[in-house]
Amino acid sequence: TAGGAVAALNVWVLGRVSHRLNTFPSGHVAVSVAASIVVSTVSIEAGLVFGSIALAIAVVAGAGRYHYLIQVLLGVLLGLAAGALALLAAA
């Protein structure tokens, strides 16, 4: 099945490039949210694209059980805070 092939590919990739550590909160979610905030100051359209990608990362991190929901939610909060701090620093 397609789902089995995707799962097998995921295991193969993670076996070669993952540091095999679970971070608290999710660093991928935090960075993607912060990046989408900063990018949106340059281009609203690009910010929406980056925001959509950040949302997808957050959903997949939780749904794929790479992170617990609390790790994803705290990653979002951390990303919002980092993005806001970046905007303040740039002002």
Backbone torsions as a table, in degrees:
resi	resn	phi	psi	omega
1	THR	NA	161.2	178.8
2	ALA	-64.7	-40.2	179.0
3	GLY	-62.5	-38.3	178.1
4	GLY	-67.7	-37.0	178.5
5	ALA	-67.9	-39.8	178.3
6	VAL	-66.3	-42.4	178.6
7	ALA	-62.4	-42.2	179.4
8	ALA	-64.8	-41.5	177.1
9	LEU	-63.0	-41.9	179.2
10	ASN	-60.8	-45.5	178.8
11	VAL	-62.9	-41.2	179.6
12	TRP	-62.3	-48.2	-179.4
13	VAL	-63.2	-48.1	-178.8
14	LEU	-61.9	-32.1	178.4
15	GLY	-69.0	-18.0	-176.7
16	ARG	-109.8	-26.5	-175.5
17	VAL	-122.6	-7.7	-177.6
18	SER	-81.4	145.6	174.1
19	HIS	-83.8	-3.8	176.1
20	ARG	60.5	27.6	175.8
21	LEU	-117.1	142.5	177.3
22	ASN	-99.8	122.0	-176.5
23	THR	-94.9	150.7	177.9
24	PHE	-127.5	117.5	-8.2
25	PRO	-76.5	-177.2	-178.4
26	SER	-66.2	114.8	178.5
27	GLY	-68.2	-37.0	179.5
28	HIS	-62.6	-43.5	179.6
29	VAL	-65.8	-46.4	-177.9
30	ALA	-59.5	-48.0	-177.9
31	VAL	-66.6	-40.1	-178.4
32	SER	-67.9	-37.5	177.4
33	VAL	-66.7	-47.7	179.2
34	ALA	-59.6	-43.4	179.8
35	ALA	-62.7	-40.4	-179.5
36	SER	-64.8	-34.6	177.9
37	ILE	-66.6	-47.5	-178.0
38	VAL	-66.1	-43.0	-180.0
39	VAL	-63.0	-35.2	-178.4
40	SER	-64.0	-20.6	177.3
41	THR	-74.8	-21.2	178.4
42	VAL	-91.0	-40.7	-178.1
43	SER	-152.0	119.6	178.4
44	ILE	-60.3	-42.1	-178.8
45	GLU	-62.6	-46.5	178.6
46	ALA	-65.1	-37.7	177.0
47	GLY	-61.1	-38.5	177.2
48	LEU	-66.6	-38.4	177.1
49	VAL	-64.4	-48.4	179.2
50	PHE	-64.2	-36.9	176.7
51	GLY	-63.7	-39.5	177.1
52	SER	-64.2	-40.3	177.8
53	ILE	-65.9	-41.9	177.8
54	ALA	-60.9	-42.0	177.6
55	LEU	-62.4	-43.4	178.8
56	ALA	-63.0	-41.1	178.1
57	ILE	-61.4	-43.8	-179.5
58	ALA	-63.8	-44.7	-179.1
59	VAL	-64.2	-46.3	-177.9
60	VAL	-67.5	-36.5	179.1
61	ALA	-60.5	-38.2	178.2
62	GLY	-81.9	-49.5	-176.7
63	ALA	-66.3	-33.8	179.1
64	GLY	-81.8	0.1	179.2
65	ARG	61.0	31.5	172.6
66	TYR	-79.4	-26.9	178.3
67	HIS	-139.8	153.6	169.9
68	TYR	-73.6	157.2	-178.4
69	LEU	-56.4	-40.2	-179.9
70	ILE	-62.4	-35.2	178.1
71	GLN	-66.9	-38.1	178.7
72	VAL	-68.5	-46.4	-178.8
73	LEU	-63.3	-41.6	177.2
74	LEU	-68.5	-31.6	173.8
75	GLY	-62.8	-41.3	176.9
76	VAL	-62.3	-47.6	-179.7
77	LEU	-62.1	-42.9	178.0
78	LEU	-63.3	-41.6	177.9
79	GLY	-63.5	-40.6	176.8
80	LEU	-63.0	-43.4	179.3
81	ALA	-65.1	-44.3	180.0
82	ALA	-64.9	-41.3	177.5
83	GLY	-62.9	-42.5	178.3
84	ALA	-64.1	-42.0	177.9
85	LEU	-64.0	-38.0	178.3
86	ALA	-64.4	-40.3	178.6
87	LEU	-66.9	-41.1	177.7
88	LEU	-63.6	-41.0	-179.6
89	ALA	-66.3	-33.6	-179.0
90	ALA	-77.5	-20.2	-176.5
91	ALA	-77.4	NA	NA
